[in-house]
Amino acid sequence: MCGIAGSVNFGLHEHTITKTMGHRGPNERAVFADGPLTFFHLRLSILDVAGGKQPMHYLDRYTIVFNGEIYNHQEVRKALQLNCTSQSDTETILHAYHVKGAAMLSLFDGMFAMAIYDKEKQTIFFARDRAGKKPLYYYHSGKQFVFASELNALRAILPLEIDTSGFADYMRMGSFLGSQTPYQHVQELPAGSYVYFNIPSFIYKVEQWWSISEHYAKPKCALSEPDSIQYIDELLQTAVKRRLDSSDLEVGSFLSGGIDSGLITAIAAQHHSQLQTFTVAFDGAFNEAPLAALVAKKYGTRHQELHIAFDDLESNVLNIIAQYGEPFFDSSAIPSWYVSKAAAKHLTVILNGDGADELFGGYRRYVPFARFDFFDAPIALRKTAALLKAILPPGHHKKSTYNFLYRLLSFSAAHTPDSIYCAATSDLMEDHLDMLTETGSIQPRVQQIAGNNNLSGLDKLMLLDFDINLFSDLLPKMDIATMAHSLEGRSPFLAKEILEWAPTLPGTYKIRNTTTKYLLRQLAAKYLPKELLHQPKRGFEVPLKDWVNGALNNMIVDHLQRADVLYPQIIQQSFVQALIANKVKISAEKRAKILWTIFSMEVWYQHQQQLYRPASASSLA
């Protein structure tokens, strides 16, 4: 796991890159330059410490900077009969690229963002993994091209201008979607994509090499339920073992009271007799530590309970939000940062359960979509639901049955595919879209999937969650939170074989009546104490209402009442002031979320203005 950066016709300033991304690679840093090209690498040494130095070269032709891990790289070596001299997965990539080109990507099980320079062809090959776990951003304007692992690094070396076109989507969904960023001329390379960049001509095109949509389009798996349980067991065994073996350092595991991390821990403990596990408890939240302790005891792990009190939240919150490099709403980024900080004191590599909910049906909103395709609801249903919603008061308690039913009315009443999806995932602005200055761009992608008559309502929603929620929110959240503390997070549920099999499962293997993640719960019965089998999904819940109305109230109001705020370009200022004064008819929870969303945007806005220092940031090559 590392940080990478590079440029064409633009001189990178080593000190600035290190200052903004040094946490991604504290062990080594190195530069490579050839004519107008510069590569920069920051290394977090995990695999083949001596033989894995980057930038790495091959045949006096190829040079690579690579962020991530290829967990099956030894298998790839055997399959392609590669003659490598080290144990580094980086060397495997270079040799595989020489033999297969972009086709090598389909062989890899891993998380990665890479840039490979071909001196002979004068091209740069960029690529990202299937789910987009490892980030890559790039700037192109005129005859200048710059890329980096984090947006803050680009902002620190470039005089970027803000692009407000993606902020409407941010206000609705809490993050920037797809390739969008908050800057002009800057894009994020999409998940499962690659680019061949021609250096002399500056011609390039983004190509998709993998899409989960293709696997949802396949015939449904014909395995029986017992055989499916056995098969996912085998896939998880392989995925976990690869992620344990592909490290010269100790690998631990996050362990909550849920079945995802419980399964990962149980399987990892079979391969690692002294597995170190970590559970966290937060003030004001449900304490999952007793449930996690049952798993730790069953498998004899070296278990630690980490208590997070948020005593220093006021002094850390601005820094945590700013590290995301773009407006980022998800308040669970706060406990994720604290948890990662605590775990990093003990090890450098840790397993987690990311991806299980989106692949196996872990969210409560999937239950109604398993019974009915709300993307294709009749007009009469929409009108009836809209009438009921207008009469009933909004729900104020997130986990209550009433709130769930009120949300059901919201996406039943929605009249366009994008509004249905946003309502199903808790659209922040669903009743106040007229307060936004722009409409956003979420609709085309949602329309494409919602209009696919070959997919069930459940498949449509889960596919959208993978493409939008996982890629734009959950994976960036954990990447920034862990790498801020030089901690590498590994996600067995995002293994190649699981990503390509889970979409083919019948809906009844994911949602059975009102039971979510049905197949995984059946597998969990083999491994986990019975007390965990029917626990609801919780995640990192934070007392956001209490923060917005209490501990962080003054800080939030101060940011929203500055003279140089950005938000009036995005949302009507009178609406925001009415929110602050609590004069908008809206649930207390949604009010807190909207205020937090705007606050996070303003924190980013102030921070990005301080990053760029033209005298020291960069110089033209």
C-alpha positions as CSV (number, residue, x, y, z in Angstrom):
1,M,0.0,0.0,0.0
2,C,1.5,3.3,-1.1
3,G,0.9,6.7,-2.5
4,I,1.7,7.5,-6.1
5,A,1.9,10.6,-8.2
6,G,3.3,11.7,-11.5
7,S,3.1,14.2,-14.3
8,V,3.8,15.0,-17.9
9,N,5.1,18.5,-18.7
10,F,4.8,19.6,-15.1
11,G,7.5,19.5,-12.4
12,L,6.5,17.9,-9.2
13,H,7.8,19.3,-5.9
14,E,8.9,16.4,-3.8
15,H,8.4,18.2,-0.5
16,T,4.8,19.2,-1.3
17,I,3.8,15.7,-2.4
18,T,5.4,14.2,0.7
19,K,3.7,16.7,3.0
20,T,0.3,16.0,1.6
21,M,0.6,12.2,1.1
22,G,3.5,11.1,3.3
23,H,1.1,9.1,5.5
24,R,0.4,6.8,2.6
25,G,4.0,5.7,2.5
26,P,6.2,6.6,5.4
27,N,8.9,4.1,4.8
28,E,10.5,5.1,1.5
29,R,10.1,7.7,-1.2
30,A,11.7,7.8,-4.6
31,V,11.5,9.8,-7.9
32,F,11.9,8.7,-11.6
33,A,12.1,11.2,-14.5
34,D,12.5,10.7,-18.2
35,G,12.1,13.7,-20.4
36,P,8.7,15.3,-19.7
37,L,7.6,12.4,-17.5
38,T,8.0,12.3,-13.7
39,F,6.9,9.4,-11.4
40,F,6.9,9.8,-7.6
41,H,6.4,6.9,-5.1
42,L,5.7,6.9,-1.3
43,R,6.0,3.4,0.1
44,L,4.4,1.6,3.0
45,S,6.6,-1.5,3.1
46,I,4.5,-4.7,3.6
47,L,5.6,-7.4,1.0
48,D,9.2,-8.1,0.0
49,V,10.6,-5.1,1.8
50,A,14.0,-5.4,0.1
51,G,12.9,-6.4,-3.4
52,G,9.8,-4.3,-3.8
53,K,11.2,-0.8,-4.1
54,Q,9.5,1.6,-6.5
55,P,9.5,3.1,-9.1
56,M,10.4,-0.4,-10.4
57,H,11.9,-1.0,-13.9
58,Y,11.9,-3.9,-16.3
59,L,13.9,-4.5,-19.6
60,D,15.0,-0.9,-19.6
61,R,11.6,-0.2,-21.1
62,Y,8.9,-0.3,-18.4
63,T,8.7,1.7,-15.2
64,I,5.8,1.3,-12.7
65,V,4.4,3.1,-9.6
66,F,1.8,1.0,-8.0
67,N,-0.5,1.4,-5.0
68,G,-2.2,-1.7,-3.6
69,E,-1.7,-5.5,-3.4
70,I,-2.1,-8.4,-5.9
71,Y,-2.9,-11.2,-3.5
72,N,-2.7,-14.0,-6.1
73,H,0.4,-12.7,-7.9
74,Q,2.3,-16.0,-7.3
75,E,-0.5,-17.9,-9.0
76,V,-0.3,-15.4,-11.9
77,R,3.4,-16.0,-12.2
78,K,2.8,-19.7,-12.5
79,A,-0.1,-19.3,-15.0
80,L,2.0,-17.0,-17.3
81,Q,5.3,-18.8,-16.6
82,L,6.9,-15.5,-15.5
83,N,10.6,-15.5,-14.6
84,C,10.7,-13.0,-11.7
85,T,13.7,-12.5,-9.3
86,S,11.9,-11.1,-6.3
87,Q,8.8,-11.9,-4.2
88,S,7.3,-8.6,-5.0
89,D,3.8,-8.4,-6.6
90,T,5.0,-5.2,-8.3
91,E,7.5,-7.2,-10.3
92,T,4.8,-9.7,-11.2
93,I,2.7,-6.8,-12.7
94,L,5.5,-5.5,-14.8
95,H,6.3,-9.0,-16.2
96,A,2.6,-9.7,-16.8
97,Y,2.1,-6.4,-18.6
98,H,4.9,-7.2,-21.0
99,V,3.3,-10.5,-21.8
100,K,-0.5,-9.6,-21.7
101,G,-0.9,-5.9,-21.7
102,A,-4.2,-4.7,-20.3
103,A,-5.5,-8.3,-20.4
104,M,-3.5,-9.1,-17.3
105,L,-6.0,-7.2,-15.2
106,S,-8.6,-9.9,-15.4
107,L,-6.1,-12.4,-13.8
108,F,-5.6,-10.3,-10.7
109,D,-7.3,-10.7,-7.3
110,G,-6.4,-7.5,-5.5
111,M,-6.8,-3.8,-4.9
112,F,-4.7,-1.5,-7.1
113,A,-4.1,1.8,-8.8
114,M,-1.1,1.8,-11.1
115,A,0.8,3.7,-13.7
116,I,3.2,1.9,-16.1
117,Y,5.4,3.9,-18.4
118,D,6.4,2.3,-21.7
119,K,9.5,4.1,-22.9
120,E,9.4,2.4,-26.3
121,K,5.8,3.3,-27.1
122,Q,5.9,6.6,-25.2
123,T,2.7,5.7,-23.3
124,I,1.5,5.5,-19.7
125,F,-1.0,2.8,-18.8
126,F,-3.3,3.6,-15.8
127,A,-5.6,1.1,-14.2
128,R,-7.8,0.6,-11.1
129,D,-9.2,-2.5,-9.5
130,R,-12.7,-3.9,-10.0
131,A,-14.4,-2.2,-7.0
132,G,-12.2,0.9,-7.0
133,K,-10.7,0.3,-3.6
134,K,-7.5,2.1,-4.3
135,P,-7.9,5.7,-5.5
136,L,-6.5,7.5,-8.5
137,Y,-7.2,11.1,-9.6
138,Y,-5.9,13.0,-12.6
139,Y,-5.7,16.5,-13.9
140,H,-5.5,17.4,-17.6
141,S,-5.4,20.9,-19.1
142,G,-3.7,21.8,-22.3
143,K,-0.4,20.1,-22.5
144,Q,-0.1,19.3,-18.7
145,F,-1.1,16.1,-17.1
146,V,-0.8,15.3,-13.3
147,F,-2.0,12.3,-11.3
148,A,-2.0,11.4,-7.6
149,S,-3.6,9.0,-5.1
150,E,-5.3,11.9,-3.2
151,L,-7.0,15.1,-4.3
152,N,-5.2,17.1,-1.6
153,A,-1.9,16.3,-3.3
154,L,-3.3,17.7,-6.7
155,R,-4.7,20.7,-5.0
156,A,-1.4,21.4,-3.2
157,I,0.6,21.6,-6.5
158,L,-2.0,23.0,-8.9
159,P,-4.0,26.3,-9.0
160,L,-7.3,24.4,-9.3
161,E,-10.7,26.1,-9.8
162,I,-13.9,24.8,-8.3
163,D,-16.4,23.0,-10.5
164,T,-19.9,23.2,-8.9
165,S,-21.6,20.8,-11.3
166,G,-21.3,17.8,-9.0
167,F,-22.4,19.6,-5.8
168,A,-26.1,18.9,-6.3
169,D,-25.4,15.1,-6.2
170,Y,-23.3,15.7,-3.2
171,M,-26.1,17.5,-1.4
172,R,-28.4,14.5,-2.1
173,M,-26.1,11.6,-1.7
174,G,-23.3,12.9,0.5
175,S,-20.4,12.3,-1.9
176,F,-19.3,12.9,-5.4
177,L,-20.4,10.3,-7.9
178,G,-18.5,8.4,-10.6
179,S,-15.6,10.3,-12.1
180,Q,-16.8,13.7,-10.7
181,T,-14.6,15.8,-8.4
182,P,-15.1,19.3,-7.0
183,Y,-12.4,20.7,-9.4
184,Q,-12.3,21.7,-13.0
185,H,-10.1,19.5,-15.2
186,V,-9.8,16.9,-12.5
187,Q,-11.4,13.5,-12.7
188,E,-11.3,10.2,-10.8
189,L,-10.5,7.2,-12.8
190,P,-13.6,4.9,-12.4
191,A,-13.4,1.5,-10.8
192,G,-12.6,-1.3,-13.2
193,S,-11.2,1.1,-15.8
194,Y,-7.9,1.7,-17.6
195,V,-6.3,4.3,-19.8
196,Y,-3.6,4.3,-22.4
197,F,-2.1,7.8,-22.3
198,N,0.0,8.8,-25.4
199,I,2.7,11.2,-24.2
200,P,3.5,13.0,-27.5
201,S,-0.1,13.6,-28.6
202,F,-1.8,13.7,-25.1
203,I,-4.5,11.5,-26.6
204,Y,-6.2,9.1,-24.2
205,K,-9.5,7.3,-23.6
206,V,-11.0,5.7,-20.5
207,E,-11.9,2.1,-21.1
208,Q,-13.8,-0.2,-18.8
209,W,-12.2,-3.6,-18.3
210,W,-14.6,-4.9,-15.7
211,S,-18.2,-4.1,-14.7
212,I,-20.4,-5.8,-12.1
213,S,-23.3,-5.2,-14.5
214,E,-22.0,-7.9,-16.7
215,H,-22.2,-10.4,-13.9
216,Y,-25.8,-9.4,-13.0
217,A,-26.6,-10.1,-16.6
218,K,-25.5,-13.7,-16.3
219,P,-27.9,-16.6,-15.7
220,K,-28.7,-17.1,-12.0
221,C,-26.6,-19.6,-10.2
222,A,-28.2,-23.1,-10.3
223,L,-26.5,-24.5,-7.2
224,S,-28.7,-25.7,-4.4
225,E,-28.7,-23.8,-1.1
226,P,-26.4,-26.3,0.7
227,D,-24.0,-26.3,-2.3
228,S,-24.1,-22.4,-2.4
229,I,-23.2,-22.3,1.3
230,Q,-20.3,-24.6,0.7
231,Y,-19.1,-22.7,-2.3
232,I,-19.1,-19.3,-0.6
233,D,-17.3,-20.9,2.3
234,E,-14.6,-22.1,-0.1
235,L,-14.4,-18.7,-1.8
236,L,-14.0,-16.9,1.5
237,Q,-11.4,-19.4,2.7
238,T,-9.3,-18.6,-0.4
239,A,-9.8,-14.9,-0.2
240,V,-8.9,-14.7,3.5
241,K,-5.8,-16.9,3.1
242,R,-4.5,-14.9,0.2
243,R,-4.8,-11.7,2.2
244,L,-3.0,-13.3,5.1
245,D,-0.2,-14.8,3.1
246,S,0.5,-11.7,0.9
247,S,2.3,-9.8,3.7
248,D,5.7,-10.0,5.5
249,L,4.0,-8.2,8.4
250,E,1.4,-9.4,10.9
251,V,-2.2,-9.2,9.7
252,G,-5.0,-8.6,12.2
253,S,-8.8,-8.3,11.9
254,F,-11.4,-5.7,12.8
255,L,-14.1,-7.6,14.8
256,S,-17.5,-6.1,15.5
257,G,-20.6,-7.9,16.7
258,G,-21.8,-8.6,13.1
259,I,-21.5,-11.6,10.9
260,D,-19.3,-10.0,8.2
261,S,-16.3,-9.4,10.3
262,G,-17.1,-12.4,12.4
263,L,-16.8,-14.7,9.4
264,I,-13.6,-13.1,8.3
265,T,-12.1,-13.4,11.8
266,A,-13.3,-17.0,12.2
267,I,-11.7,-18.1,8.9
268,A,-8.5,-16.1,9.5
269,A,-8.1,-17.7,12.9
270,Q,-8.0,-21.1,11.2
271,H,-4.9,-19.9,9.2
272,H,-3.3,-17.8,11.9
273,S,-3.2,-19.3,15.4
274,Q,-2.3,-16.0,17.1
275,L,-4.6,-13.7,15.2
276,Q,-4.9,-10.2,16.7
277,T,-8.4,-8.8,16.7
278,F,-9.9,-5.4,17.6
279,T,-13.3,-4.3,18.7
280,V,-14.4,-0.7,19.4
281,A,-17.0,0.8,21.7
282,F,-18.2,4.3,21.3
283,D,-19.9,6.6,23.8
284,G,-23.6,6.8,23.2
285,A,-23.7,3.8,20.8
286,F,-24.7,0.2,21.1
287,N,-21.8,-1.7,22.6
288,E,-21.0,-4.7,20.3
289,A,-17.9,-5.6,22.4
290,P,-19.7,-8.5,24.3
291,L,-20.7,-10.1,21.0
292,A,-17.3,-9.7,19.5
293,A,-15.7,-11.2,22.7
294,L,-17.8,-14.3,22.1
295,V,-16.1,-14.8,18.7
296,A,-12.6,-13.9,20.1
297,K,-13.0,-16.5,22.8
298,K,-14.3,-19.2,20.5
299,Y,-11.2,-18.8,18.3
300,G,-8.6,-17.8,20.9
301,T,-7.6,-14.6,19.2
302,R,-5.4,-11.9,20.9
303,H,-8.3,-9.6,21.4
304,Q,-8.4,-5.9,22.3
305,E,-11.4,-3.7,23.1
306,L,-10.7,-0.1,22.1
307,H,-12.9,2.5,23.8
308,I,-13.4,5.6,21.8
309,A,-14.7,8.5,23.8
310,F,-14.4,11.4,21.3
311,D,-13.0,13.6,24.1
312,D,-10.9,15.4,21.6
313,L,-13.4,15.5,18.8
314,E,-13.5,19.3,18.5
315,S,-9.7,19.5,18.0
316,N,-9.7,16.6,15.4
317,V,-12.9,17.0,13.4
318,L,-11.7,19.7,11.0
319,N,-8.6,17.7,10.2
320,I,-10.5,14.5,9.7
321,I,-12.9,16.0,7.2
322,A,-10.2,17.9,5.4
323,Q,-8.2,14.7,4.7
324,Y,-10.8,13.5,2.3
325,G,-9.8,16.2,-0.3
326,E,-13.4,16.8,-1.3
327,P,-16.7,17.4,0.5
328,F,-17.6,14.2,2.2
329,F,-20.7,13.8,4.2
330,D,-20.5,10.3,5.9
331,S,-20.1,11.0,9.6
332,S,-19.0,7.5,10.3
333,A,-15.7,8.7,8.8
334,I,-15.1,10.1,12.3
335,P,-15.1,6.8,14.3
336,S,-13.4,5.1,11.3
337,W,-10.5,7.5,11.7
338,Y,-10.3,6.9,15.5
339,V,-10.5,3.2,15.1
340,S,-7.8,3.2,12.5
341,K,-5.6,5.4,14.7
342,A,-6.0,2.9,17.6
343,A,-5.3,-0.2,15.5
344,A,-2.3,1.3,13.8
345,K,-0.5,1.4,17.2
346,H,-0.5,-2.4,17.1
347,L,-0.1,-3.5,13.4
348,T,0.1,-2.3,9.8
349,V,-2.3,-4.6,8.0
350,I,-5.9,-5.4,9.0
351,L,-8.9,-7.3,7.5
352,N,-12.4,-5.9,7.3
353,G,-15.8,-6.9,6.1
354,D,-16.3,-4.2,3.5
355,G,-18.5,-5.2,0.5
356,A,-20.5,-7.9,2.1
357,D,-23.7,-5.8,2.4
358,E,-23.7,-4.6,-1.2
359,L,-23.0,-8.2,-2.6
360,F,-25.1,-10.3,-0.3
361,G,-28.0,-8.1,0.6
362,G,-27.2,-6.6,4.0
363,Y,-29.4,-3.4,4.1
364,R,-32.9,-3.3,5.4
365,R,-34.1,-1.3,2.4
366,Y,-33.5,-4.4,0.2
367,V,-36.4,-6.2,1.9
368,P,-39.2,-4.4,0.1
369,F,-37.3,-4.3,-3.2
370,A,-37.0,-8.1,-3.0
371,R,-40.8,-8.3,-3.2
372,F,-41.6,-5.5,-5.6
373,D,-39.7,-3.4,-8.2
374,F,-40.3,0.1,-7.1
375,F,-38.5,1.4,-10.2
376,D,-41.5,0.1,-12.2
377,A,-44.3,1.0,-9.8
378,P,-47.7,2.0,-11.3
379,I,-48.8,5.7,-11.2
380,A,-51.7,4.9,-8.8
381,L,-49.3,3.5,-6.2
382,R,-47.1,6.6,-6.5
383,K,-50.0,9.0,-6.1
384,T,-51.4,7.1,-3.1
385,A,-48.0,7.0,-1.4
386,A,-47.4,10.7,-2.1
387,L,-50.8,11.5,-0.5
388,L,-50.0,9.4,2.7
389,K,-46.5,10.9,2.9
390,A,-47.9,14.4,2.8
391,I,-50.3,13.6,5.7
392,L,-47.9,11.7,8.0
393,P,-45.2,13.4,10.0
394,P,-41.6,12.3,9.2
395,G,-39.8,9.7,11.3
396,H,-37.4,10.9,14.0
397,H,-35.7,7.6,15.0
398,K,-33.6,5.9,12.4
399,K,-34.0,2.3,13.5
400,S,-37.7,2.5,14.2
401,T,-40.4,0.6,12.3
402,Y,-42.3,3.9,11.7
403,N,-39.2,5.5,10.1
404,F,-38.7,2.4,7.9
405,L,-42.3,2.6,6.7
406,Y,-42.0,6.4,6.1
407,R,-39.0,5.7,3.9
408,L,-41.0,3.1,2.1
409,L,-43.6,5.8,1.3
410,S,-40.8,8.1,0.1
411,F,-39.5,5.8,-2.6
412,S,-43.0,4.6,-3.4
413,A,-44.0,8.2,-4.0
414,A,-40.9,9.1,-6.1
415,H,-41.7,9.6,-9.8
416,T,-38.2,9.3,-11.5
417,P,-35.6,6.5,-11.2
418,D,-33.0,8.8,-9.6
419,S,-35.5,10.1,-7.0
420,I,-36.5,6.5,-6.3
421,Y,-32.9,5.4,-5.7
422,C,-32.0,8.5,-3.7
423,A,-35.1,8.0,-1.5
424,A,-34.3,4.4,-1.0
425,T,-30.8,5.4,0.2
426,S,-32.1,8.3,2.3
427,D,-32.0,11.3,-0.1
428,L,-31.0,14.2,2.1
429,M,-32.9,16.8,-0.1
430,E,-35.8,14.7,-1.3
431,D,-38.5,17.2,0.0
432,H,-36.4,20.2,-0.8
433,L,-34.9,19.7,-4.3
434,D,-36.2,23.2,-5.2
435,M,-33.7,24.6,-2.8
436,L,-30.7,23.4,-4.9
437,T,-29.3,25.6,-7.6
438,E,-28.6,22.6,-10.0
439,T,-30.3,19.3,-10.6
440,G,-27.2,17.0,-10.6
441,S,-26.2,14.2,-12.9
442,I,-27.1,11.0,-11.0
443,Q,-30.1,10.4,-13.3
444,P,-28.4,8.9,-16.4
445,R,-26.7,6.1,-14.6
446,V,-29.8,5.2,-12.5
447,Q,-32.0,5.4,-15.6
448,Q,-29.8,3.0,-17.4
449,I,-30.0,0.4,-14.7
450,A,-33.6,1.1,-13.6
451,G,-34.8,0.6,-17.2
452,N,-33.2,-2.8,-17.5
453,N,-36.2,-5.1,-17.6
454,N,-34.0,-8.2,-17.3
455,L,-33.1,-7.3,-13.7
456,S,-35.3,-7.6,-10.6
457,G,-36.0,-4.7,-8.4
458,L,-33.5,-6.1,-5.8
459,D,-30.8,-6.6,-8.4
460,K,-31.2,-3.0,-9.6
461,L,-30.9,-1.6,-6.2
462,M,-27.9,-3.7,-5.2
463,L,-26.2,-3.0,-8.5
464,L,-26.7,0.7,-7.9
465,D,-25.4,0.5,-4.4
466,F,-22.3,-1.2,-5.6
467,D,-21.6,1.3,-8.3
468,I,-22.6,4.4,-6.3
469,N,-22.7,3.8,-2.5
470,L,-19.7,1.5,-2.2
471,F,-17.5,3.3,-4.7
472,S,-18.2,6.9,-3.9
473,D,-18.7,6.6,-0.1
474,L,-17.7,3.4,1.8
475,L,-14.4,2.5,0.1
476,P,-13.1,6.1,0.1
477,K,-14.1,6.5,3.7
478,M,-12.0,3.5,4.8
479,D,-9.1,4.2,2.5
480,I,-8.6,7.7,3.9
481,A,-9.3,6.7,7.5
482,T,-6.8,3.8,7.4
483,M,-4.1,5.4,5.3
484,A,-4.1,8.6,7.4
485,H,-2.5,6.3,10.0
486,S,-0.4,4.2,7.5
487,L,-2.7,1.3,8.1
488,E,-3.6,-1.0,5.2
489,G,-7.1,-2.4,5.1
490,R,-7.9,-5.6,3.2
491,S,-11.4,-6.7,2.2
492,P,-11.8,-10.4,1.5
493,F,-15.4,-10.0,0.4
494,L,-14.1,-7.9,-2.6
495,A,-12.1,-10.9,-3.9
496,K,-12.2,-11.5,-7.6
497,E,-14.1,-14.7,-7.4
498,I,-16.7,-13.4,-4.9
499,L,-17.3,-10.2,-7.0
500,E,-18.0,-12.3,-10.0
501,W,-20.2,-15.0,-8.3
502,A,-22.3,-13.0,-5.8
503,P,-24.3,-11.1,-8.5
504,T,-25.5,-14.4,-10.0
505,L,-27.1,-15.6,-6.7
506,P,-31.0,-15.8,-6.7
507,G,-32.6,-13.0,-4.8
508,T,-34.0,-15.5,-2.2
509,Y,-30.4,-16.4,-1.3
510,K,-29.9,-12.7,-0.3
511,I,-33.2,-11.7,1.1
512,R,-35.5,-14.4,2.6
513,N,-38.8,-12.9,3.8
514,T,-37.5,-10.2,6.1
515,T,-34.1,-11.8,6.7
516,T,-31.2,-9.9,5.1
517,K,-27.9,-11.6,4.0
518,Y,-29.6,-14.9,4.2
519,L,-26.9,-17.0,2.6
520,L,-24.1,-15.5,4.8
521,R,-26.2,-16.0,7.9
522,Q,-26.5,-19.7,7.0
523,L,-22.8,-19.9,6.6
524,A,-22.3,-18.0,9.9
525,A,-24.2,-20.7,11.7
526,K,-21.2,-23.0,11.0
527,Y,-18.6,-20.5,12.4
528,L,-20.2,-18.1,14.9
529,P,-21.9,-18.2,18.3
530,K,-25.7,-18.2,17.9
531,E,-26.0,-14.8,19.6
532,L,-24.6,-13.1,16.5
533,L,-26.6,-14.9,13.8
534,H,-29.7,-12.6,13.8
535,Q,-28.1,-9.3,14.9
536,P,-29.2,-6.3,12.7
537,K,-26.7,-4.3,10.8
538,R,-25.3,-1.4,12.8
539,G,-22.0,-0.1,11.4
540,F,-20.3,2.8,13.0
541,E,-23.3,4.8,14.3
542,V,-22.5,8.2,15.7
543,P,-24.7,10.6,17.7
544,L,-24.9,13.1,14.9
545,K,-27.9,14.9,16.2
546,D,-26.2,15.4,19.6
547,W,-23.0,16.6,17.9
548,V,-24.9,19.1,15.6
549,N,-27.0,20.4,18.5
550,G,-24.4,20.2,21.2
551,A,-20.6,19.6,21.2
552,L,-20.0,20.9,17.6
553,N,-22.9,23.4,17.3
554,N,-20.8,26.5,17.7
555,M,-18.2,25.3,15.2
556,I,-20.8,24.3,12.6
557,V,-22.7,27.6,12.9
558,D,-19.5,29.6,12.7
559,H,-18.5,27.9,9.5
560,L,-21.9,28.4,8.0
561,Q,-22.1,32.1,8.9
562,R,-18.7,33.1,7.5
563,A,-18.6,35.9,5.0
564,D,-16.8,33.7,2.4
565,V,-18.9,30.6,2.4
566,L,-19.4,28.5,-0.7
567,Y,-22.8,27.0,-0.1
568,P,-25.0,29.9,-1.5
569,Q,-23.7,28.7,-5.0
570,I,-25.2,25.3,-4.3
571,I,-28.2,25.7,-2.1
572,Q,-30.4,28.7,-1.1
573,Q,-29.0,30.6,1.8
574,S,-32.3,31.4,3.3
575,F,-33.1,27.6,3.6
576,V,-29.8,27.0,5.4
577,Q,-30.4,29.8,7.8
578,A,-33.9,28.4,8.5
579,L,-32.3,25.0,9.2
580,I,-29.9,26.6,11.7
581,A,-32.8,28.3,13.4
582,N,-34.7,24.9,13.3
583,K,-37.6,26.5,11.3
584,V,-37.9,23.9,8.6
585,K,-40.5,21.1,8.8
586,I,-38.1,18.2,8.7
587,S,-37.1,15.3,11.0
588,A,-34.4,16.1,13.6
589,E,-32.1,13.4,12.1
590,K,-32.4,14.7,8.5
591,R,-31.9,18.3,9.7
592,A,-28.6,17.2,11.4
593,K,-27.5,15.4,8.3
594,I,-28.1,18.3,6.0
595,L,-26.3,20.7,8.3
596,W,-23.4,18.3,8.6
597,T,-23.3,17.9,4.8
598,I,-23.0,21.7,4.3
599,F,-20.5,22.0,7.2
600,S,-18.3,19.3,5.7
601,M,-18.4,21.2,2.4
602,E,-17.4,24.4,4.0
603,V,-14.5,22.7,6.0
604,W,-13.2,21.4,2.7
605,Y,-13.6,24.8,1.0
606,Q,-11.6,26.6,3.6
607,H,-8.9,23.9,3.7
608,Q,-8.4,23.6,-0.1
609,Q,-7.7,27.4,-0.2
610,Q,-4.9,27.0,2.2
611,L,-3.2,24.1,0.4
612,Y,-1.9,25.7,-2.8
613,R,1.4,27.7,-2.4
614,P,2.5,28.6,-6.0
615,A,6.1,29.5,-4.9
616,S,6.8,26.0,-3.5
617,A,4.2,23.7,-4.9
618,S,5.3,23.1,-8.4
619,S,7.1,24.4,-11.4
620,L,6.8,23.8,-15.1
621,A,9.0,21.1,-16.5
